[in-house]
Amino acid sequence: MGLIDDLDALQARAQEMIAASTDAKKLEEARVALLGRKGEITQIMHMMGKVAPEERPVLGKRANELRRMAESLIEHAAGDLKRQAMRELMATESVDVTLPGARPTIGHAHLINQIKEEIEDVFCGIGYTVESGPQVETSYYNFTALNAPMDHPSRSARDTFYVVDNAPGSVAHPEQHAHGESDVLLRTQTSGAQIHIMEHQKPPIYAIVPGTVYRPDTADACHLPQFNQVEGIVVDEGITFGDLKGTLDYFARAMFGEDRQTRYRPHFFPFTEPSCELDVSCHVCGGKGCSFCKHSGWIEILGCGMIDPNVLINCGVDPDRYTGFAFGIGVERVAALRYDLPDLRTLMTGDMRFLEQF
């Protein structure tokens, strides 16, 4: 039973090694020396296969007890060292628990998202749905279906970001190479969503489509190459210009104040007839005329009009039964007019000193 004596001696050494471990590094060294892959206790456990069968139960039981004892002592020693380290830290670094904690900085929605959501709330409150449309469009949806002629200047690469369509088997519309560009583009307006909606929904339709649009403009105080629009579309029986005017008057006063006056100026858009632009009275001078409104007393906020019958026909809607109106709201423009922002680029800089004001 010489092996039993060896186990008793190893137990004594293990107890001494663990007790002598005054820090975490020494304790880890003791653990490796005893229980590591080449540790003394591990080596004895590996020798059990060479022990005579009649001695194996007694020696195996004793070896397992030794291993469990070493694991337990190491665990308790590690706990004691952690507690001792905490006591020393508390003794040297006092903390005033009555002081307020460091609060994390809580963010908020960007001004553009705030305005966009407010516009959605205004129209949802009168029964509109919020739809979406693709940001990568074909020229058919962005121009042709919206009644834009083939020679319309907006089709030029100077006014539109075109994308080469290299998809195998792609089928181009006839106007694909009218200007030498591909048929695929980044939408220049959210108006193409009108076509998607009318293709998949039957009237009555009362919907808005918020989204990002892209134009190859140089960023300046009044223009951005990427900005946001909210498209609106209504198609139903008996819709008149009076419905358009009542709806947009309600929107203008909800966004800019009940005291604001509105004015509708004749304009041209290929997909609406008649077309107009909506102005609101200047909030700076109250409509009397100042430098902010260029002494006109009015500020343009959006374009609108009655949907052209050709657009309805392109979508399979009977223009003899249904009429409708559409409008497009520039979200950045609404933000700039509401908060007197002199430069649209401030909305895109990410300057927290500016954004935290809203």
N, C-alpha and C positions, 0 to 999 in steps of 0.2 A: 504494500500500500504506500510505496514511496511517493507515488503521484499525489496522493492525498496530502502528504506533508508539503509537497511543492505548491499545492493549491492554497494551503494555509499560509505559507510564506508569501505567496503572491497577494493574498488578501491583505496581509499586513502592509506590504509595500504599496498597494493600491491606496489604502487608507492614508498612508503617510504622504504619498504624492498629491492626492487630492487636497488634503488638509494644508499642505505647504503651498498650494496655488493661491497667491495673494492678489492676482489680477487675472483678467480674462485671457490674456496670452498664455500664461503659465497653465491655466486650467485647460485650455485647448491642447497644449502640448501633452498634458497628462492624459487627456481623453484619447489622443492619437496613440500614445505609448501603450495604453491598455486596450482600447477597443477599435483602433484603426485597423486597416487591412493587414498590417504586419504587427499589430499589437500583441502583447503577451497573452491576454485572455483569449483573443481571437485565435492565436496559434494553438492554444490548448484545445479549443473547441474543434479545430481541424484535426487534432490527434485522436479524437474519440474513435475514429474508424479503425485505428491500429491497436486499440486496447482489447484485451481478452474479453470475450463475450460475457463471462461470469462477473467481471469487474465493471463492465460498461454502465449498468444502471446506477451504481453508487457514484462512480466518477462523473457520469453525465449529469446527475442531479446536483452534485457539488459544484461542477463547473457552471451550470445554469444559475445557481444561487449566487456565485461569485460575479457573474456578468450582471445580473440584476442589481446586486449591491453596488457595483461600480457605477452603473447608469443612474441609480437613485442618488448616490453621493454627488456625482457630477451635476445633476439637475439642481439639487439643493444648494450646492456651492455656487452655481451660476446665479441662482436667485438671490443669494446672500450678497454676491458681488454687485449685482444691479442695484439692490437696495442701498448698499453702502455708497455706491457712486451717486445715487440720488440724494442721499443725506449730505454728502460733501458738496454737491452742487447747490442745494438749498441753503447750506451754511455760508457759501461764498457769494451766491447771487440771490439776494433777496428780491422778492417780487411784491409790489403793492397791488393786491388783488382788487382794491377798490377803484383803481384807475380804469377808465373806459377802454374797451378793446379796440383793435384796429379794424375798422369796418371796410369790407370790400367795396370797390367802386361798382355801382349798379348802373348798367347801361340803359338806353331807351331807344325806341324806334327812330330811325333817321327821319329828318323833316320830310323828305320825299315820300317815304312810306306813310307818314302821318297824314299828309295831304291826300294821298291815294286812298287810304282807308276812310278818310272823311268823305271823299267823293262817293265811294261805294256806299257808305251809310246813308247819304242823302238819297241816292237812287233806289237802294233797297227799301228805304222807308216808303216809297211810292210804288212798290211792286215789281221793280226790275230784278232780273237775275244777273249774276256775275259770271261771265264766260271767259274763256281763254282761247288763244290762237297761236299758231307756230311763229317763231321768230325768224326761221329760215323759210322763205316762201318761193313760189315760182312767179314768173312775170305775169302769168295768167291771173292769179289771185291778187297780186299787188297792183296790176295795171289794167289788163284787158277786160276782166270781168267787171271792173269798176268804170268801164266806159272810157278809158283813157286811149286816145288815138295812138297809132303806131309811131307818129312823129312827135309825140308829146315830149317836151324837154326833160321831164322828170325821169324818162327812161334812159337817159344818157348816163354813162359811167361817171360823169362829173357830179351827178346827183344821187347815184345809187351804188352801194357796195355789191358788186356781182361776185358770184362764186362759181368756179368751173365745176360742172357736174360730170364727174368721171365714173359714175355708177354704171356697172355693166348692164346693158339692156335698157337704159333709161330712155324714155320717149319724150322728146321735146315738143313743145307747142310750136305752131307755125311761126310765131313772132320771135323765136329763140335768137336768131341771128340778125334781127332787124338792125341792130347797132353794133354787131360784132361781139356782143357779150353772151355769156351763158344764160340759160333760162332760170338758174337758181340764184337767189339774192337774199341779202338781209333786208327784212321788210323796212320800208321807209315810212310806213304809217300803219296804224292798227286797223285801217278801213278794210283790209282784206278779210278780217274776221267776219265782217258783214256777210260775205259770200259763203264762208264756211257755215255760219249759223243758218242762213236761209237754205243751204243745201241739205242740212240735216234736221231742221225743225220746220214744222208747218206753222203758219200764222194762227193765232196772234203771237207776236214776238215783242218782248220788252226786255232789252238786255243791254248791259255795258260790258266792255272788254278792256280792262287795264293791261298795259304791257310796255315793254321797252322797244324802241325803234332806233334805226341807225341811218345816218346820212353823212357823206364825206364832207362835212363842214369843218372849217378851222375853228377851234374853240376860241370864243371871245366873250364879251360881256353879255351878248344876246343870243349866242348860238353854241350848241354842243354837238359833237358827232354821235353821241349816244344820249338819249333822253327818254322820257316816259309820256305816254298818252293814255287817255281813257276814251275809247270809242263808244258811242251810244247808237243803238238802232231800235226803231219801233216800226213794226209792220202789222197792220190790222185793217179792218174794214172802216171806212169813213174817217181816216186820219187826215187832218188838215193842217195848214200852216198855223192856225190858231192853237192847235195842240202843241206844236213845236214851241211856239212863243210862250205859252203858259208854263210848259215844263222847264224851259231854260230860264225864264224869269224867276221861277221858284228856286232853281239851282243857284243862280247868281246871288240872290238875296240870302240864301242859306249859307253860302261860302263867304260873302263879302259884307253882309249886313242888310238889315231890312230897309234902310234908308237909301240904298243904292238904286239909281235909275238905270234903265237899259235902253240900248239903241241897236237896231238891226240895219246894217249897211249892205246893199247889193254887192255880190261878189261872184266869182266863178269857181266851181269845182266840177270835174268831169262826171262825177257820180251822183250829183244832186241838181235838181232844177225845179223851182228857183233855188239859188244859193245865196248865202249871206254870211257876214261876220257879226258876232255879237260884241258890243262894247258895253262897259259899265261906266257910270260916272266916276270921275277921279276922286279918290278919297282924300287927297291932299288939299285940293282947292274946293271940293264940293261941287265940281262941275263948272266953276267960273273960269278956269284956264290958268295953267302954271307951267313951269319948266318941266315938271315930271310928266305931264300929259301933253307936252309940246303945245301948250296954250289952246288945246282943242276942248278941254273939259271932259274928254272921254279916253278910256283905255280898252284896247282890244283884248278879249280873253279867249275866244274860240271861234271855229268855223262850223257852219251847219247848213241844212237845207232839206228840201223834200227829195226823197230817193227818186232818181231818174227811172222812168219805166223800163229803159233798156237794161238796167241793173237787175230789176225784178225779173225780167224775161230771162236773163242769163242764169238765174237761179231757179227757174221753173215756177215762179210765182206769177199769178194772173194779175196784170196791172189794171184790168178793168174791174176787178173785184177788190183788190187790196191797194192801199197806198201806205206811205210811211215817211219817216224822217230820220236823219242821221246827224251826228255831231261829233266833233273831235276836240278834246280838252287837253291842253298841254299842262302836265302836272307841275313841271318846274316853273312855268309861267305863272300859274296860280300862286305858287309859293312865293315867287318874287314880288308879285303884285300885292299879295296880302301882307307881307312883312317888309316891303320897301327894300328889297335886295338889289343893289345896283349892278351886280355881276353874277351871272349864273354859274360861273366857275367856282364860286365859293361853296356851292352845294356838292362839289366833287372832290375837294381837296382833302377831306378827312381831318380838317383842323378842329380839334376838340373845343378850342376856345370859341369857335363859331357855333358848332353843333350843339354845345351844351346850353345855348340860349333858348333852344326849342325843345 
